[in-house]
Amino acid sequence: MQGKNFIRLGFWMIMSGLFLPSLDAQISQTGNAAAGKTYAPLSYGIRNNLMLRESDLQLQMSNFEEAYFALESAVAQNPLSAEVLIRRAAFKKRFGMVQEAEADLRLAQKINPYAADLYGYNGPLSVMNVMAYQPEKALRPIGVYQQMDDYYPILDEQFSKEAIGTLEFDLLEEAIVKIEAGELPEALETLDALLALAPETAIGYDMRGMIFTKLGRYDEAEVALARAVSLQPSFAIAWYNFSRLERARNNQQQARVYLDRAIQLQDDLTKAYFERASLHKAMGDKEAALADYDKVIKLRGEDYLEAYLNRGLTRKMLGDFNGALADLNKAIEEYPSSAELYNNRANVYLLYGDHTWAVEDYTKAIQLNPNYAEAYYNRALVHLLAYDKISACHDLTQSAALGYDRAQEKLNYFCGD
């Protein structure tokens, strides 16, 4: 292409406000492949391509002709590099040279079928197709204490209204303590004693149903919970526990019906919103899940920090990376030893293009879990995007050694030369 064409093209880009994004926002911080690393990079005899760096710098300064010449030099230097072909194809595509771009793309895909996604040719989020990206693996259920804490005000209310006597109150409280301690058979014995004394106590049958569900004795759970709601149809917690039974049976639609009923009966039953959010996600309705997590956080956010974590991961699935980052920051404050959380936050940084912070969080995840193959793998992708092939190949090797098949596959394509 003639220089004057680039001048006209550059003028058009400036006037239309279409500026090319940087291929690496962290260039100035990645000059030393080993800087700040907590591992010793191995030498694969491959140097970072200085001409690609030069092209990127020229793009940042809107020197489009110099950027193009740098890309041409990079391809001449290594004509069978999928990375340089994809970067030149992206440049040509953005400047309207569609046929030339497609020619580079076809050749690059023959060499490395993953390069177009990794280097953003297929869109800014196409790297997700290459990443180890499974945020749902980090989703966290609420604990047993949160499942049980709604019983205490009910006991106090019933005792104050003389609906239950002192002995029944003591037996129910004893059963709750045993359930919280994981002593489920002992809790059943306590509830048997309660129901022998007061056979019309709905809360006793409800707790039996909950325990039977936890033990996988679903038919007995159904009998107990049916008895509870027949004795007290407005007992929201019993409907909540009925929903958990149906979900354990994989009857998701019926579980949703029971959760809706529980929330209709008690609109501040936080754990029902939390459970319904989880159910929405399982059924593929992430927007509805997000609304329920919002409700949980509004009602009792500080007591349900799991909601911040799960909302953050749900936002991440929906592409709301700014919202995901805010929630993941909150979750990491509460769970600072969770390698999965650091890996997920690093994924958000990677998708933002913030390579420095992504490497830091992947490294933290690996420190917390030295066998975290997916974190090594994702950190390798960041290094590739930051022109640090030596460190990338080191991490891919580590990931493959830990048994991650995708790492071995990428190792062959990205480090085979």
SULQUITA-V906470 format. One record per residue. N is the residue number from 0. RES is the residue in one letter. PHI is phi as a letter, one per 20 degrees, with the letter a starting at -180 (NA if undefined). NEAR is the number of other ideal C-beta (glycine too) atoms within 8 Angstrom. Layout:
n:res:phi:near
N:RES:PHI:NEAR
N:RES:PHI:NEAR
This chain:
n:res:phi:near
0:M:NA:5
1:Q:f:5
2:G:g:6
3:K:f:6
4:N:f:8
5:F:f:12
6:I:f:9
7:R:f:8
8:L:f:11
9:G:f:11
10:F:f:8
11:W:f:8
12:M:f:12
13:I:f:9
14:M:f:6
15:S:e:6
16:G:m:5
17:L:e:5
18:F:e:7
19:L:f:8
20:P:f:6
21:S:f:10
22:L:f:10
23:D:b:12
24:A:f:7
25:Q:d:10
26:I:g:13
27:S:f:5
28:Q:d:8
29:T:c:13
30:G:f:6
31:N:d:5
32:A:f:9
33:A:d:7
34:A:f:8
35:G:m:3
36:K:f:9
37:T:d:5
38:Y:c:6
39:A:d:5
40:P:f:10
41:L:e:8
42:S:e:5
43:Y:d:8
44:G:m:3
45:I:d:8
46:R:e:4
47:N:f:10
48:N:f:13
49:L:f:7
50:M:f:12
51:L:f:16
52:R:f:11
53:E:f:10
54:S:f:15
55:D:f:13
56:L:f:9
57:Q:f:12
58:L:f:14
59:Q:f:7
60:M:e:6
61:S:m:9
62:N:e:8
63:F:f:13
64:E:f:10
65:E:f:9
66:A:f:13
67:Y:f:12
68:F:f:8
69:A:f:13
70:L:f:15
71:E:f:9
72:S:f:9
73:A:f:16
74:V:f:12
75:A:f:6
76:Q:f:8
77:N:b:8
78:P:f:5
79:L:d:6
80:S:e:12
81:A:f:12
82:E:f:12
83:V:f:15
84:L:f:15
85:I:f:15
86:R:f:14
87:R:f:13
88:A:f:16
89:A:f:12
90:F:f:15
91:K:f:12
92:K:f:11
93:R:f:7
94:F:e:8
95:G:n:6
96:M:e:9
97:V:f:8
98:Q:f:6
99:E:f:9
100:A:f:13
101:E:f:9
102:A:f:8
103:D:f:13
104:L:f:13
105:R:f:8
106:L:f:9
107:A:f:14
108:Q:f:11
109:K:f:5
110:I:e:11
111:N:b:10
112:P:f:6
113:Y:d:10
114:A:f:16
115:A:f:14
116:D:f:12
117:L:f:12
118:Y:e:12
119:G:n:11
120:Y:f:12
121:N:e:7
122:G:p:5
123:P:f:5
124:L:d:7
125:S:f:13
126:V:f:13
127:M:f:8
128:N:f:7
129:V:d:10
130:M:f:10
131:A:e:8
132:Y:c:6
133:Q:c:6
134:P:f:11
135:E:f:8
136:K:f:6
137:A:e:12
138:L:f:11
139:R:c:7
140:P:f:6
141:I:f:9
142:G:e:6
143:V:f:8
144:Y:f:7
145:Q:f:11
146:Q:f:9
147:M:e:11
148:D:f:7
149:D:f:10
150:Y:f:12
151:Y:f:9
152:P:f:7
153:I:f:10
154:L:f:13
155:D:f:8
156:E:f:8
157:Q:f:11
158:F:f:11
159:S:f:6
160:K:e:6
161:E:m:6
162:A:f:5
163:I:c:11
164:G:e:7
165:T:f:6
166:L:f:7
167:E:f:12
168:F:g:12
169:D:f:8
170:L:f:13
171:L:f:16
172:E:f:9
173:E:f:9
174:A:f:14
175:I:f:12
176:V:f:8
177:K:f:12
178:I:f:15
179:E:f:9
180:A:e:6
181:G:n:6
182:E:e:8
183:L:f:11
184:P:f:6
185:E:f:8
186:A:f:13
187:L:f:10
188:E:f:8
189:T:f:12
190:L:f:14
191:D:f:8
192:A:f:9
193:L:f:14
194:L:f:12
195:A:f:6
196:L:e:8
197:A:c:10
198:P:f:5
199:E:d:5
200:T:e:13
201:A:f:13
202:I:f:13
203:G:f:13
204:Y:f:15
205:D:g:15
206:M:f:15
207:R:f:14
208:G:f:18
209:M:f:13
210:I:f:14
211:F:f:12
212:T:f:14
213:K:f:7
214:L:e:7
215:G:m:6
216:R:e:8
217:Y:f:11
218:D:f:6
219:E:f:9
220:A:f:15
221:E:f:10
222:V:f:9
223:A:f:13
224:L:f:15
225:A:f:8
226:R:f:10
227:A:f:15
228:V:f:13
229:S:f:6
230:L:f:10
231:Q:b:8
232:P:f:5
233:S:e:5
234:F:e:14
235:A:f:13
236:I:f:13
237:A:f:15
238:W:f:14
239:Y:g:15
240:N:f:13
241:F:f:12
242:S:f:18
243:R:f:12
244:L:f:14
245:E:f:12
246:R:f:12
247:A:f:9
248:R:e:7
249:N:m:5
250:N:e:8
251:Q:f:11
252:Q:f:6
253:Q:f:9
254:A:f:13
255:R:f:12
256:V:f:9
257:Y:f:13
258:L:f:15
259:D:g:9
260:R:f:10
261:A:f:15
262:I:f:13
263:Q:f:6
264:L:f:10
265:Q:b:9
266:D:f:5
267:D:d:5
268:L:f:14
269:T:g:13
270:K:f:11
271:A:f:14
272:Y:f:14
273:F:f:15
274:E:f:13
275:R:f:13
276:A:f:17
277:S:f:12
278:L:f:14
279:H:g:12
280:K:f:13
281:A:f:7
282:M:e:8
283:G:n:5
284:D:d:8
285:K:f:11
286:E:f:7
287:A:f:9
288:A:f:14
289:L:f:13
290:A:f:8
291:D:f:13
292:Y:f:15
293:D:g:9
294:K:f:9
295:V:g:15
296:I:f:12
297:K:f:6
298:L:f:10
299:R:b:8
300:G:g:11
301:E:f:5
302:D:e:7
303:Y:c:14
304:L:f:12
305:E:g:10
306:A:f:13
307:Y:f:13
308:L:f:18
309:N:f:14
310:R:f:14
311:G:f:17
312:L:f:16
313:T:f:14
314:R:g:13
315:K:f:15
316:M:f:9
317:L:e:9
318:G:n:6
319:D:e:8
320:F:f:11
321:N:f:6
322:G:f:10
323:A:f:13
324:L:f:13
325:A:f:9
326:D:f:14
327:L:f:16
328:N:f:9
329:K:f:12
330:A:f:14
331:I:f:12
332:E:g:6
333:E:e:9
334:Y:c:9
335:P:f:6
336:S:d:5
337:S:e:11
338:A:f:13
339:E:f:9
340:L:f:13
341:Y:f:15
342:N:f:16
343:N:f:14
344:R:f:13
345:A:f:19
346:N:f:14
347:V:f:13
348:Y:f:13
349:L:f:16
350:L:f:10
351:Y:f:8
352:G:n:9
353:D:e:10
354:H:f:16
355:T:f:8
356:W:f:9
357:A:f:15
358:V:f:14
359:E:f:9
360:D:f:13
361:Y:f:16
362:T:f:11
363:K:f:10
364:A:f:15
365:I:f:14
366:Q:f:7
367:L:f:10
368:N:c:8
369:P:f:5
370:N:d:5
371:Y:e:13
372:A:f:12
373:E:f:11
374:A:f:15
375:Y:g:17
376:Y:f:16
377:N:f:16
378:R:f:15
379:A:f:18
380:L:f:14
381:V:f:14
382:H:f:14
383:L:f:12
384:L:f:13
385:A:e:12
386:Y:m:11
387:D:d:11
388:K:f:13
389:I:f:14
390:S:f:13
391:A:f:14
392:C:f:15
393:H:g:12
394:D:f:13
395:L:f:16
396:T:f:12
397:Q:f:11
398:S:f:14
399:A:f:12
400:A:f:6
401:L:e:11
402:G:n:6
403:Y:e:13
404:D:f:7
405:R:f:8
406:A:f:16
407:Q:f:9
408:E:f:8
409:K:f:13
410:L:g:13
411:N:f:8
412:Y:e:13
413:F:e:14
414:C:c:13
415:G:f:6
416:D:e:5
